[in-house]
């Protein structure tokens, strides 16, 4: 559709020929060019992390279009003379900018940042009126033009520009329209199609293209604000799609996925039951985004109480139940007088970092939610979370919510009927959509398909190494088992001349506790298994080449004397004191290193080496996942679900990164601009973040601890002491594991 000069044609006819003559299709830099820039910018954002080759046909077209757009902006002209088109083009530029960051093309970034700023400046300057005078902050094409709902994305674009470009004035301009003009829509009980500069409203036709943009604008403001009201307002606005409209009809048909074209007029209400692509796409995009926001999702079915307003100048001061009223800064939410607040009990982990984080988040929650107060009480120190929580279930003394729930514990909690399903609760279901994808959740579903604990944080394990020791030995970070074994040999040394090695490349513990395999066998296994874990739907699946390779590597290390056959003193870390040059560890260790400030210790991380024979492609890290559970003894599961959604919000996730050097289980984390600064606070943490989606935890099986005990026995027999072959030890462990599974 692009004609070689950055301008676009809008339509093709039924024979596939370009329509070059219709006024709404002529080659130009107008609405359809702006939407093309937006679409192709999204292609840059989405495809660049995966396969930049897919962008080969896209990039020249987008570059020409952006250059052509730039000439309009430089001349001080809105794209197509329209704030709508200019906002859509700006959204495309911002999406393109994220793609350029991913591709690490600094030159392109600078030019596009400058153009994005000029475009946002031009758009923000079109704000008209004040909070108290019409048109109440609306962004108009010109001072005499009406504001129209259709494609009104100035708020979304400017809020996104603040987030991407760091200019607070863009967000202020977005909030001015949302707080001033849109707040009156909610108080009026409906969204008009146009608003004149003097504030007079035309209420019909109402179409999806006019509602979706307001929903997205509110959600964009929610993304840049800690104020929960914008998400609530997005939910209220989205109610139009599901029947909260003058027709009282759900415009979105859940059975077919289609959306009616709109409401053409009142008295009697004229419902347009046609269903064009534009209406369906706008509704699906808006509803998907609302369904991914826990606060917005709760308010989609709320209806305005009382008569709908016929004027935006004279709107009621407030509406009841969920009370929204006019305030000095726009529309405010007022909590109605109610009975005593609900009280929830929250047990976070006892370690100091997580306790501090929990107390901080709980205090903020209590300030923002007077109707639901949370009392945080750390799990008792000196006992494992598993012991404390299982004992609490037996005594029927569990909290409402607890974090730091391991996958090993979760399977037992579910078997005991001790926890609430979360993927069918509004708040937690929405947060799961916002934070994860189907692939990330697949291995966390129980046999009934449910998610019974919210995947909160992950510590994907990597190989940490001493940079100076590697340089001295003349070796590069190992990628395969052969390279790792060679590194073990080159780094093993006798430094005091007594004929015995006292420096090693790595340490694999002699302890056989089931969880010790998280730091040797299991991460080596996952790196080569293509993501296959050890038990799947009750079937033992670890008797494979990846397990043989991992154990054989460890066996050779011990047999050839390059892994120490000793346990180091309790409390001593041989990596920190320079006794070993490598360790398999998660990102939580970075904070410990930072606090210790070891003189002369220079480290980096690299993926766990995989078997020489394993297929090329992405390997997997051990996730060391921790989840948040709601216990079945709670009297307030929906309120608890809201609190869990709060604990896993983007703002809470930033604090988790910054205060604990730990990673939220969140899709696209390494490339998400909301977390770039937080990740950069810690050395090597951005590298760890790349493995959040390429990780596997232990299986959600009630006997997984016993199965790991059997693997530890195989490790001891075949690798440490070589009393049996690797294949025989694995065969024996698999047979006994099957007996365990079959016995339940």
N, C-alpha and C positions, 0 to 999 in steps of 0.2 A: 504493500500500500504506500510505502515511501517512494518518492519519485526521483531519487538521486540527489536531491538538494536539501533534504531534511524536512520537506513539506509532505503532507499525507493526503491521500484520497480516503473518503469515509466508507463508501459502499461498493459492493459488486452486484451485478444483476443475476438473474437466475441461470444465465449461461456462464457465469464466472468472469464476466468482463467488468473492468473498472468503470464505475459510473463517474464520469468526468464533468457532467453538466448540471446535475441537480445542485441547487444552492447549498443543501446540507451535505454535499459530498465533494465539492470542488477542491482541487489541490490547494492547500493553504497551511499556514501555521495558525491553527485555530483549535477548537474543542477536540477534534479527533486526533490532531497532532499531539496535543497535551496528553490525552489518554494513551496514546502510543508510547510517549516518553515514560509515562507511569508504568505501563505494562512491561516495557523493555527494561526499565530500571529494576523492576521486581525480578525479572529474569536474571539480571546481574546479581542481585542479592541472594536469590535462592540457589542458583546454579554454581556460583563461584566457589563455594566450599567443597563442591563435589567433583566437578569436571569442567575445568576452564575451557576445554576444547568445544564443549557444547555452546559456548558463547561466540565462537568464531563467526557465524553468520549474523549474529546480533550486534556485535560491537560496532562495526562500521556504520550501520544504520543509526544506531543510537548516538554515535559521535556526531554524525551529520545533523541529526535532529536537535541535539543539545546546542550545537554551534548556531543553528538557525534560530532557536529559542533565544540564545544569548543576544542576538542582534535586536530582537524585540525588547528584551529587558534593558539593554544598554541605552535604547532610545526612550526608556521610561514608559513603554507601552505594556499593558496587560496582554497576555496571550489571548488572541481573539477578542480583545476588549473586555475580557470577563475575569472576575475574581475566581469563578468556578474553574475555568480552564487553567488559570495561573496556579491555583492551589493544587490541581491535579499534576501539573508539570513539576511543581516543587516537590511533591511526594515522590515523583519519579526520580528527581535529582538526588533526594536523600537516600532512596533505596540504592541507586547507582553508587553513591558514595560508600555505602556499606560494602558493596561488592568490590570496589576498588581497594578498600582496606584489607579485605580478605586476600585479594590478589597482590597486595603489597606494591601497588603502583603509585608511589608518592607523587610523581609529577601530575598525574591525572587528578589526584585528590585535591591538590592546592587549587587548581583551576575550577574544579566543580564546587569546592567549598565557597570560593569567591562568588560564583554565579548563584549558588543557593542563597547566600546572604543578601545579594542584591535583589533576588526575587522575593525573599521574605520581607525585605524592607519595603518593596513596592506594594506588597499585599497588605502589610500592617498599616501602611499609610492610608488605606482605604476605609479604615474604621470610622464610623460616623456616629454622632450622638454621645450621650453619657449614660451612666447607670440610671439616671432619673429623667432623661429626655430622649425622645425617639430620634433615630431608630435603635437606641439602646446598645450601641457598640457594633451594630451590623457592619460587615465589610461589603461595600457597595461598588458596583462597576464605575459609577460616577455619582456626584452628589444628588442628581435628580432621578437616579435609577431606583427601582424597587429592589429590595432583597428578595431572593427566591430560594425556597428550600431545595429545589432540584440540584443535586450535586454540590450542595453548599459545604465545601470541605476546607474553607479558610481556617476554621478552628483546628481541625485535625492537622492540617499542614503546618500551621504556626506552632502548635504544641509540639509536633514532631521535630520542627526546626530548632526549638529550644533544646530538646533532648540531644539532637545530633550536633548542633553548632555552639551550644553553650551560651546563647544570648537570651537572657531573662526577659527582655522586652518583647520577644516573640510570644512567649507564654502569656505575658500580661495582656497582649492584644487578643490572644485566643480566649482568655478568661473573660475579657470585657464583653465579648459577644455572647459567650455561654452564660455568664452570670446575669447580664442585662437582658438581652433579647430572649434567649432560650428559656431563662427562668420564668419569664412571662408565659411562654407556651405551656409549661407544666402547670402553672397556677390557673391558666385558662382551661386546662384539661384537654388541649388538642394543639396540633401543629398546623399552622396555616401554610398555604402554598406560596403566598407573597406577602410582603410587608412594605408599605410605602414609606418614604422618608419622614412623613408626618406621623407614622405609627399606625395608620389604618391597615387592617388585615383583610386579605381575601382568603377564605378558608378552604375553597375547593378549586381544582381537584387535589386530592391527597393521594400520593403515589409512593411506592417503595423507594424510588430514587430520591425522594425528599425526606424520608424518615431515616434511611440507612446512614446518610451522611451525618445526621445529628447524633445518632447512636455512636458512630465511630469518633466523632469529635469529642463527645463526653469521655469515651474510653481513652482517647489520646491524652486528655487532660488528667485522667486518673493515673496514667503512666508516669507523668512528670510531677505528681503531687502526692503528698501523704494524706490529703483530705479525702475521706471515703465518700463524700457526697457525690462526686462526679460519677463514680461507678454506679451508685444508686440511681442517679438521674438517667444514666444510660439504660439501665434496666426498665425504668418507668417509660422512657421514650420507645423502647423496643416492644412494649406491650401492644403497640399498634398492629404489629404483625400477627399477634395471637389473640386478637379479638377485643383489645382495649381501644376501641375506635368508635366513631359515630354509628357505624353500621352494626356494631356488636358481633361482627363475623371475623373469624380467624382468616386473615389474608393469606397465611401460610398453611398449606395443606400437608399435614404430617404424613399422610398415607402416600402421596405421590411426590412430595418435595417441591411442588410448583407453588407459585404465589400469584394471586389475582393482581390485575393491573392497577387497581385503585378504587377510590370512592369519588364519583364525579360530582355529587351534589347532595343537598339535604331535602327533606320535606317533600316527598318521601326520599329516603336515602337511596341514591343511585349507585349500586355496586357494579363495577366493571369486572365481570368474571373472565375476561380474556386473561391469558397468562403469557406475556412476552418474556424473552430471555433476560431483558434488563431487569424486570421486576423480580424474577426468580433469583438471579445472581445477587442483586442487592440484598434481598431478604436472607439468602443463605449466608452471605458474608457477615451481615450484621448479627444474625442469630448465632452463628458459630463463635463470633467474638464475645458476645454476651454470655454464651454458655461456657466460655473459658475464663470468666471473671466471677469469682465466688460472690462478691457483693452485688454485682449487677444481676446475676442469675436469680437471686432471691426475690427480686422486685418486678420481674417481667409480668406477673399476673395481677399486680395491684391496679385498682381502678380509681379514678378521681371521684370523690364524694361530692354530691351536689350538682347543680346545673352547670353546664359548660358555658364559658364566657363567650360573648359575641364581640368583645373588644379587647385589644391588648392594652389599651390605655387604662381601662377600668377592670382590673382582675382582682379576685379576692386576696386578702392579705395572707390567708393560709387555708389549707385543706386538711381534714381530720384523718385520724388513725395513724398513718405515717404522716406526721405534720410537716408540711413544707411551707415556709413563710418568707416574705420579703425581709431582707436584712440589709445592713449597710454595705455588705460585700456581695450582694446578689441573693440568690435563693439559698435558704438555710434549712437544715433538717432539725426538727425539734423533737426530742424524745418525749412522748406523752407521759403524764403522771401515771405510774403503775404501782403494782405491789412491790414488795421487797425484791431486790435483784436476785437473779439466779447466781449461785456460787458453784464454781467448778474447782476441782483439785487437780493440779498438774505436777507430775513427778519428772523433772529432767534428770539427766545423768549427774553424778556427784563430782565429776572432774571440774576444777575451778573455771576453766574457760567456758564450758557449756553452762555451768551454773550462773556465771555472770551474764552471759547472753540471755539465758532464760529469764532471769530477774529483770533485765532491761526491757525485754519484749513484753513481759507480763505487766510491768508497770505502765508501759505505753498503751497496751490493750485496755487496762482498767480505766485509764483516763478517757479513752475514746468510746468505751462501751459500758456506760453506767448500769445498763440492764443485765449485763453478764460479767460478774466479777470473778477473777481467777486467783486462787491461792497457790503459789508455787512452793514446793517442798522437795528439795533434792533427794534422790534415792540414797538410802543409807550407805555411807562409805564402808569399805572393808568386806562387802559382800557383792557378788555379781548381780547384774540386773536380772538375770534369769532366776537366781535363787529368790530374790526379793519379790518379784512379780508373781512367780508361781506360788510362793507361800501366801501372797496376798489374795490370789484367786481362791485358794483352799479356804482361807479365813473370810472370804467375801468382804475384803477390805481394800479392794483395788481403788486407785484414783480414777477420775474421769478420763484423764489423758496422761500418757507417758511417752517420752521420747527415748531414743537410744535403744530401741527394740531391735535385736538382731534377727536375721532370717532363721537361725537355729531355734530361737525362742518362739518366733511367730507361729511356726507350724504346730508347736505344742499348745500355744494359747488358743489357736483355732480348734484343735482337737478337743480342748477342754471347754469349748464354747465361751471363751472368756473375752472375745473382742467383737466389735461391731463392724459390719461391712461398710466400706467407705465410698465405693464407686457408684452407689445409688443414693447418696446424700447430696443435696443441691450444692452446698459450699465446697465439699471435698471433691465432688465430681467435676465441678468447674475448675478447681485448681489443678486437678490431674490433667485436664485438657490443656490448660494454659502452660503447664510445666513439662509435660512428657509427650510421648507419642506411643502408638500401639506396640512398636518394637521394644521400647523401653519397659513396657508393662507386661509383655507376654510371659516372661519367666517369673513374674511376681503374682500371677493369678493362681488361685486355688482351683481344685478340680471343678467346682461349680462356676468358674469364670470370674469370681469376685476378687476384689482387692480389699484385704482386711487390715492392712496397715499402710500408712502413707509413706512412700519412699522419700526420705527427707534428705539425707546427706550420704555422700560416697567418698571413699578414700582409694581411688584406683591405684594399685601398687605398680611401681616402676623400679628400675634398677638405678639406685643412686650410687655415684662413684666419685672418688677423690681425683679431681682433675690433675693435680700435680703428680700424684703417683702414676697415673696413666701416662702422662707426658714423659716422666723419667724412665718408664719401662718401654716407651716407644710404641704404645698400642692405642688403638682407637676403641670407642665404645663397641662392645660385641653385639652382633646381630643374630648369630646362630649359636647352637650348642657347641659346635666345633670351635668357633671363635671364643666362646666363653671359657671352654676348657683350656685353650691356649693361654688366655689371659690369667687363668688360675696358676698355670705353671710359671708364667713370666713374673707374676707378682709375689710368688711365694719365696721368702728369703730367710736366711740366718744372719741376723744383724750383729749378734754378739760373739760369733765365732765358736759357739759351744757344740757345733755339729747338729743342732736341732733347729727346725724352722720356728721363728717367732713372729713372722709377718706373713699374712696370707691375703689372698685376693678377696675372700668371702668366708662367711661363717654360716654353716647349716647346723642348727642345734641338734644335740643328741636326745633332747627331751621328746617324749612320745605322746604328750597331751594332744588331743585331737586338733585343737586350734593352732598348734605350732606349725602345722602343714600349710598355714596361710602365708608363711614367709619362706617357703622353699618349694616343696613339691607342687602345691596347687597353682601358684602363679606360673611356674614353668609349664605345667600341664595346659592351662588355659591359653597360653601364648601359642600353643601348637595345635589345639583341638578344634580351632574354628568356632569356638564358643560353646562346644559341647561340655556339659558339666558332668556330674558323676551319677546322678539318678534322675530319671525323667518319667513321670507318671507311674511310679512304682517299678520301673525297669532299671536295672543296674547297667550303666553305659560306659563305665570307665575302663573296661578291659579293651584297650585300643592302643594304637601306635603312639599317640601323644603321651599316654601314661608310661608306656615302656621307655620312650625317649627321655622323659623327665627323670624317671628313677635311674635309668642307665647313666645319665650324666652325673647324677649325685653319687652313684656307685663308683664311677671312675674317679671322681674327685677324692673320695675317701680312700679308695684302693691305691691310688697313685700318690697319696700323701700330701695333696695340695688343698684339702679341706681339713681343718683341725679336728681331731677326735677328742674334743674336750668342750666343756661348757664354761663360759667365762663367769667371773664372779658376779653375783647378783648386784644389780645397780650399776654395773659397768657396761658401757657401750663401746665395743671394740672399734666401731667405725669412727666415733668421736675422738678416741685416743690414738687413732692411726694404726691400730693393730691389723685391721682389715681395710681394703680399698673399696669394697662394694657392700651394699646391703639392699635387700628387697624391702621396700617400705612405701607407705602412703604419704600424702601431703601433710597430714597432721604433724609429722616429724619436723617440717620446715620451721614451724613456730618454735619448737624446742631448740633447734639449732640457732635460730635468730636470737633467742633469749640467752643462750650460753655464750655466744660470741667467741667461738673457739679461734684463737690466734692461728693464722696460717692455713685454716681449713677452707679450701675452695672446692665446691662440689657442683655437680650437675646431675641430670637424670636422663635416662634413655629407656625405650620400651624393653620389656623382658625379652631376652633372646629366645628364639623358637627353634624347633628341631630343623636340622638341615633338610629333611625330606618333606617338611610341611609345605602345603600349597602357598603360593604367593598371595598377597592380599593382606587385609587388615587383621592383625592379631588382637586378642582380647586380654584385658587386665583383670585381676581379681578386684571386685568392687568394694569389698568390706563395707557393705551397705548397712545403714541404720535407718529405722523407720519410726513413725509416730503412730501409736495405737490409741483408739478409744475403747474403753472397757465396757462390757455388756452390763455392768452394774450401774452405769450412769443413768440418772433420771432425765438427763437433758442431752440426748445424742445430737440433735440439730445444733444446739448452742455449742457443744463440744466440737462439732464439725466446722463451725465458723471459726473457732479458735485455732484449730489445726490449719485451716486455710490461711489464717493470719500468720502463723508461725512459718509458713512456706511461701509467703509472698515475695516478690522481688526485693522489697526493702529489707525484709528479714534475711533473705539470702545474701544480700550484700554484707550485712553485719556478720553472718556466719563466716564468710570469706575473710573479712577484714580482721575479725577478732580471734578467729581460731585457725586460720589457714586451712579450712576444710571446705569441701565443694558441695553445693546443692546438687541433688539429682535432677538436673534441668537440661532440656534439649538445647543444643546450639550454644552452650555456655561459653565456650572459648571465643566465639565470634559475636556474642551479644554485647552491643555497645554499652548497655546498662551496667555491665560488670567489668569492663575493661580496666578501669582505674583500680577497682578493688583487687582484681587478680594481679595487677602489676605491683601491688604492695609487697608481694612475697616472691623471692627468687624461685624460679622453676615452676611456680604454680600455674602459669598459663600453659605449660607443657602438660602437666597433669590434667588440666581441664579438657584437653583434646580427647582424653580417654573416658570421659564420663559416659558417653553413649556407646563406647567400645569396651564395655566391662561386663562381667558376669559375677554374680554372687554365688553363695552356696544355695543348694536347692531347698525349696520350701517343702521339706519332707520331715515327718515327725521323727524319723529314725536317722536323720542326717548326722547327728553326733556319733552314734554307734558306727555308722559307715565310715566316717573319718577316723575313728579309733582303729578300724580294721586297716585302713590305708596307712596309718602311722605304724602299725605292726609290720606291714609289708615294707615300708621305708626302713625300719630298724633291721629287719632280717636281710633284705637284699642290698641296701645301699650302705648302711653303716658297718655291719658285721659280715656281710657276704656269706651268710649261712645257707642261703638259697638263691637261685637265679632270680632275676627281675621278673621274667615271665611266669615262673612258678609262684612267686610271692603274689603277683597280681591276680593270677588265676585263683589262688587260695582265698585272697581277700574278696574277690568278686563272688565266689561260691558262698562264702559265709555271709556276705551282704545280702545275697538273694534269700538265704534262709531267714535273715532278720526281717526282710520285707514280706516274705510269704507268711511269716508267723503272726502278722498283725490282723 
